[in-house]
Amino acid sequence: MHAPNKVKSSINRMLLILRKLLFLSFPYYPVMIQLTFS
């Protein structure tokens, strides 16, 4: 019964990738906000 553990690890990996993407795209947030509300 290792399935839950596998799912947990894959979710953790996805969260790490999402966090990395958020960190990398952080400088572009003001630009995106300006584009959204222009």
PyMOL Python script that loads the backbone (N, CA, C, O; Angstrom):
from pymol import cmd

cmd.read_pdbstr("""\
ATOM      1  N   MET A   1       0.846  -1.201   0.000  1.00  0.00           N
ATOM      2  CA  MET A   1       0.000   0.000   0.000  1.00  0.00           C
ATOM      3  C   MET A   1       0.882   1.253   0.000  1.00  0.00           C
ATOM      4  O   MET A   1       0.879   2.024   0.960  1.00  0.00           O
ATOM      5  N   HIS A   2       1.632   1.445  -1.080  1.00  0.00           N
ATOM      6  CA  HIS A   2       2.518   2.608  -1.158  1.00  0.00           C
ATOM      7  C   HIS A   2       1.909   3.719  -2.013  1.00  0.00           C
ATOM      8  O   HIS A   2       2.556   4.733  -2.276  1.00  0.00           O
ATOM      9  N   ALA A   3       0.659   3.520  -2.446  1.00  0.00           N
ATOM     10  CA  ALA A   3       0.064   4.502  -3.356  1.00  0.00           C
ATOM     11  C   ALA A   3      -0.092   5.887  -2.708  1.00  0.00           C
ATOM     12  O   ALA A   3       0.296   6.881  -3.323  1.00  0.00           O
ATOM     13  N   PRO A   4      -0.649   5.990  -1.486  1.00  0.00           N
ATOM     14  CA  PRO A   4      -0.823   7.324  -0.889  1.00  0.00           C
ATOM     15  C   PRO A   4       0.502   8.073  -0.770  1.00  0.00           C
ATOM     16  O   PRO A   4       0.562   9.281  -0.999  1.00  0.00           O
ATOM     17  N   ASN A   5       1.572   7.344  -0.406  1.00  0.00           N
ATOM     18  CA  ASN A   5       2.879   7.973  -0.265  1.00  0.00           C
ATOM     19  C   ASN A   5       3.353   8.521  -1.603  1.00  0.00           C
ATOM     20  O   ASN A   5       3.917   9.613  -1.677  1.00  0.00           O
ATOM     21  N   LYS A   6       3.115   7.744  -2.666  1.00  0.00           N
ATOM     22  CA  LYS A   6       3.541   8.167  -4.006  1.00  0.00           C
ATOM     23  C   LYS A   6       2.787   9.427  -4.405  1.00  0.00           C
ATOM     24  O   LYS A   6       3.373  10.374  -4.929  1.00  0.00           O
ATOM     25  N   VAL A   7       1.485   9.428  -4.153  1.00  0.00           N
ATOM     26  CA  VAL A   7       0.677  10.601  -4.492  1.00  0.00           C
ATOM     27  C   VAL A   7       1.168  11.811  -3.709  1.00  0.00           C
ATOM     28  O   VAL A   7       1.258  12.916  -4.245  1.00  0.00           O
ATOM     29  N   LYS A   8       1.485  11.589  -2.428  1.00  0.00           N
ATOM     30  CA  LYS A   8       1.954  12.685  -1.584  1.00  0.00           C
ATOM     31  C   LYS A   8       3.251  13.266  -2.126  1.00  0.00           C
ATOM     32  O   LYS A   8       3.415  14.485  -2.178  1.00  0.00           O
ATOM     33  N   SER A   9       4.169  12.400  -2.528  1.00  0.00           N
ATOM     34  CA  SER A   9       5.462  12.880  -3.028  1.00  0.00           C
ATOM     35  C   SER A   9       5.286  13.622  -4.348  1.00  0.00           C
ATOM     36  O   SER A   9       5.955  14.628  -4.587  1.00  0.00           O
ATOM     37  N   SER A  10       4.395  13.136  -5.204  1.00  0.00           N
ATOM     38  CA  SER A  10       4.185  13.818  -6.487  1.00  0.00           C
ATOM     39  C   SER A  10       3.544  15.182  -6.262  1.00  0.00           C
ATOM     40  O   SER A  10       3.870  16.146  -6.954  1.00  0.00           O
ATOM     41  N   ILE A  11       2.625  15.264  -5.287  1.00  0.00           N
ATOM     42  CA  ILE A  11       2.003  16.554  -4.973  1.00  0.00           C
ATOM     43  C   ILE A  11       3.058  17.513  -4.433  1.00  0.00           C
ATOM     44  O   ILE A  11       3.067  18.693  -4.783  1.00  0.00           O
ATOM     45  N   ASN A  12       3.953  17.003  -3.574  1.00  0.00           N
ATOM     46  CA  ASN A  12       5.015  17.854  -3.042  1.00  0.00           C
ATOM     47  C   ASN A  12       5.903  18.363  -4.162  1.00  0.00           C
ATOM     48  O   ASN A  12       6.316  19.522  -4.156  1.00  0.00           O
ATOM     49  N   ARG A  13       6.199  17.497  -5.124  1.00  0.00           N
ATOM     50  CA  ARG A  13       7.052  17.904  -6.240  1.00  0.00           C
ATOM     51  C   ARG A  13       6.356  19.001  -7.055  1.00  0.00           C
ATOM     52  O   ARG A  13       6.990  19.974  -7.462  1.00  0.00           O
ATOM     53  N   MET A  14       5.050  18.836  -7.289  1.00  0.00           N
ATOM     54  CA  MET A  14       4.304  19.838  -8.042  1.00  0.00           C
ATOM     55  C   MET A  14       4.290  21.168  -7.300  1.00  0.00           C
ATOM     56  O   MET A  14       4.419  22.227  -7.914  1.00  0.00           O
ATOM     57  N   LEU A  15       4.131  21.115  -5.963  1.00  0.00           N
ATOM     58  CA  LEU A  15       4.127  22.344  -5.177  1.00  0.00           C
ATOM     59  C   LEU A  15       5.477  23.036  -5.252  1.00  0.00           C
ATOM     60  O   LEU A  15       5.546  24.263  -5.324  1.00  0.00           O
ATOM     61  N   LEU A  16       6.554  22.252  -5.235  1.00  0.00           N
ATOM     62  CA  LEU A  16       7.895  22.838  -5.345  1.00  0.00           C
ATOM     63  C   LEU A  16       8.062  23.543  -6.682  1.00  0.00           C
ATOM     64  O   LEU A  16       8.603  24.647  -6.744  1.00  0.00           O
ATOM     65  N   ILE A  17       7.595  22.900  -7.759  1.00  0.00           N
ATOM     66  CA  ILE A  17       7.715  23.501  -9.090  1.00  0.00           C
ATOM     67  C   ILE A  17       6.872  24.780  -9.166  1.00  0.00           C
ATOM     68  O   ILE A  17       7.312  25.786  -9.723  1.00  0.00           O
ATOM     69  N   LEU A  18       5.659  24.734  -8.603  1.00  0.00           N
ATOM     70  CA  LEU A  18       4.806  25.919  -8.624  1.00  0.00           C
ATOM     71  C   LEU A  18       5.451  27.064  -7.857  1.00  0.00           C
ATOM     72  O   LEU A  18       5.412  28.216  -8.288  1.00  0.00           O
ATOM     73  N   ARG A  19       6.057  26.725  -6.689  1.00  0.00           N
ATOM     74  CA  ARG A  19       6.711  27.750  -5.880  1.00  0.00           C
ATOM     75  C   ARG A  19       7.871  28.372  -6.647  1.00  0.00           C
ATOM     76  O   ARG A  19       8.088  29.583  -6.598  1.00  0.00           O
ATOM     77  N   LYS A  20       8.615  27.522  -7.360  1.00  0.00           N
ATOM     78  CA  LYS A  20       9.751  28.015  -8.136  1.00  0.00           C
ATOM     79  C   LYS A  20       9.258  28.940  -9.247  1.00  0.00           C
ATOM     80  O   LYS A  20       9.856  29.986  -9.498  1.00  0.00           O
ATOM     81  N   LEU A  21       8.153  28.549  -9.921  1.00  0.00           N
ATOM     82  CA  LEU A  21       7.606  29.382 -10.992  1.00  0.00           C
ATOM     83  C   LEU A  21       7.113  30.721 -10.444  1.00  0.00           C
ATOM     84  O   LEU A  21       7.326  31.767 -11.056  1.00  0.00           O
ATOM     85  N   LEU A  22       6.447  30.676  -9.276  1.00  0.00           N
ATOM     86  CA  LEU A  22       5.977  31.918  -8.674  1.00  0.00           C
ATOM     87  C   LEU A  22       7.144  32.823  -8.332  1.00  0.00           C
ATOM     88  O   LEU A  22       7.085  34.034  -8.544  1.00  0.00           O
ATOM     89  N   PHE A  23       8.217  32.225  -7.796  1.00  0.00           N
ATOM     90  CA  PHE A  23       9.391  33.006  -7.411  1.00  0.00           C
ATOM     91  C   PHE A  23      10.050  33.625  -8.634  1.00  0.00           C
ATOM     92  O   PHE A  23      10.507  34.767  -8.592  1.00  0.00           O
ATOM     93  N   LEU A  24      10.097  32.861  -9.732  1.00  0.00           N
ATOM     94  CA  LEU A  24      10.740  33.364 -10.948  1.00  0.00           C
ATOM     95  C   LEU A  24       9.900  34.451 -11.613  1.00  0.00           C
ATOM     96  O   LEU A  24      10.451  35.385 -12.196  1.00  0.00           O
ATOM     97  N   SER A  25       8.578  34.340 -11.534  1.00  0.00           N
ATOM     98  CA  SER A  25       7.714  35.311 -12.207  1.00  0.00           C
ATOM     99  C   SER A  25       7.375  36.495 -11.310  1.00  0.00           C
ATOM    100  O   SER A  25       6.631  37.386 -11.720  1.00  0.00           O
ATOM    101  N   PHE A  26       7.916  36.518 -10.078  1.00  0.00           N
ATOM    102  CA  PHE A  26       7.587  37.585  -9.131  1.00  0.00           C
ATOM    103  C   PHE A  26       7.880  38.981  -9.679  1.00  0.00           C
ATOM    104  O   PHE A  26       7.052  39.873  -9.493  1.00  0.00           O
ATOM    105  N   PRO A  27       9.019  39.220 -10.348  1.00  0.00           N
ATOM    106  CA  PRO A  27       9.306  40.573 -10.858  1.00  0.00           C
ATOM    107  C   PRO A  27       8.310  41.044 -11.913  1.00  0.00           C
ATOM    108  O   PRO A  27       8.217  42.243 -12.178  1.00  0.00           O
ATOM    109  N   TYR A  28       7.566  40.124 -12.516  1.00  0.00           N
ATOM    110  CA  TYR A  28       6.657  40.504 -13.597  1.00  0.00           C
ATOM    111  C   TYR A  28       5.242  40.799 -13.105  1.00  0.00           C
ATOM    112  O   TYR A  28       4.370  41.150 -13.900  1.00  0.00           O
ATOM    113  N   TYR A  29       5.007  40.658 -11.796  1.00  0.00           N
ATOM    114  CA  TYR A  29       3.661  40.885 -11.287  1.00  0.00           C
ATOM    115  C   TYR A  29       3.148  42.302 -11.549  1.00  0.00           C
ATOM    116  O   TYR A  29       2.002  42.457 -11.971  1.00  0.00           O
ATOM    117  N   PRO A  30       3.958  43.344 -11.313  1.00  0.00           N
ATOM    118  CA  PRO A  30       3.458  44.704 -11.605  1.00  0.00           C
ATOM    119  C   PRO A  30       3.093  44.881 -13.074  1.00  0.00           C
ATOM    120  O   PRO A  30       2.106  45.546 -13.391  1.00  0.00           O
ATOM    121  N   VAL A  31       3.874  44.295 -13.967  1.00  0.00           N
ATOM    122  CA  VAL A  31       3.590  44.406 -15.400  1.00  0.00           C
ATOM    123  C   VAL A  31       2.276  43.715 -15.729  1.00  0.00           C
ATOM    124  O   VAL A  31       1.459  44.248 -16.480  1.00  0.00           O
ATOM    125  N   MET A  32       2.073  42.528 -15.165  1.00  0.00           N
ATOM    126  CA  MET A  32       0.836  41.796 -15.440  1.00  0.00           C
ATOM    127  C   MET A  32      -0.362  42.554 -14.882  1.00  0.00           C
ATOM    128  O   MET A  32      -1.423  42.593 -15.505  1.00  0.00           O
ATOM    129  N   ILE A  33      -0.190  43.157 -13.706  1.00  0.00           N
ATOM    130  CA  ILE A  33      -1.286  43.919 -13.105  1.00  0.00           C
ATOM    131  C   ILE A  33      -1.613  45.127 -13.973  1.00  0.00           C
ATOM    132  O   ILE A  33      -2.784  45.436 -14.194  1.00  0.00           O
ATOM    133  N   GLN A  34      -0.582  45.813 -14.469  1.00  0.00           N
ATOM    134  CA  GLN A  34      -0.819  46.966 -15.346  1.00  0.00           C
ATOM    135  C   GLN A  34      -1.537  46.541 -16.620  1.00  0.00           C
ATOM    136  O   GLN A  34      -2.452  47.224 -17.080  1.00  0.00           O
ATOM    137  N   LEU A  35      -1.122  45.411 -17.189  1.00  0.00           N
ATOM    138  CA  LEU A  35      -1.765  44.935 -18.414  1.00  0.00           C
ATOM    139  C   LEU A  35      -3.220  44.568 -18.149  1.00  0.00           C
ATOM    140  O   LEU A  35      -4.092  44.795 -18.988  1.00  0.00           O
ATOM    141  N   THR A  36      -3.473  43.992 -16.963  1.00  0.00           N
ATOM    142  CA  THR A  36      -4.830  43.561 -16.653  1.00  0.00           C
ATOM    143  C   THR A  36      -5.765  44.752 -16.489  1.00  0.00           C
ATOM    144  O   THR A  36      -6.909  44.712 -16.941  1.00  0.00           O
ATOM    145  N   PHE A  37      -5.282  45.812 -15.843  1.00  0.00           N
ATOM    146  CA  PHE A  37      -6.157  46.941 -15.517  1.00  0.00           C
ATOM    147  C   PHE A  37      -5.988  48.123 -16.462  1.00  0.00           C
ATOM    148  O   PHE A  37      -6.488  49.214 -16.187  1.00  0.00           O
ATOM    149  N   SER A  38      -5.292  47.916 -17.567  1.00  0.00           N
ATOM    150  CA  SER A  38      -5.107  49.026 -18.508  1.00  0.00           C
ATOM    151  C   SER A  38      -6.324  49.150 -19.429  1.00  0.00           C
ATOM    152  O   SER A  38      -6.359  50.028 -20.292  1.00  0.00           O
TER     153      SER A  38
END
""", "prot")
cmd.dss("prot")
cmd.show_as("cartoon", "prot")
cmd.util.cbc("prot")
cmd.orient("prot")
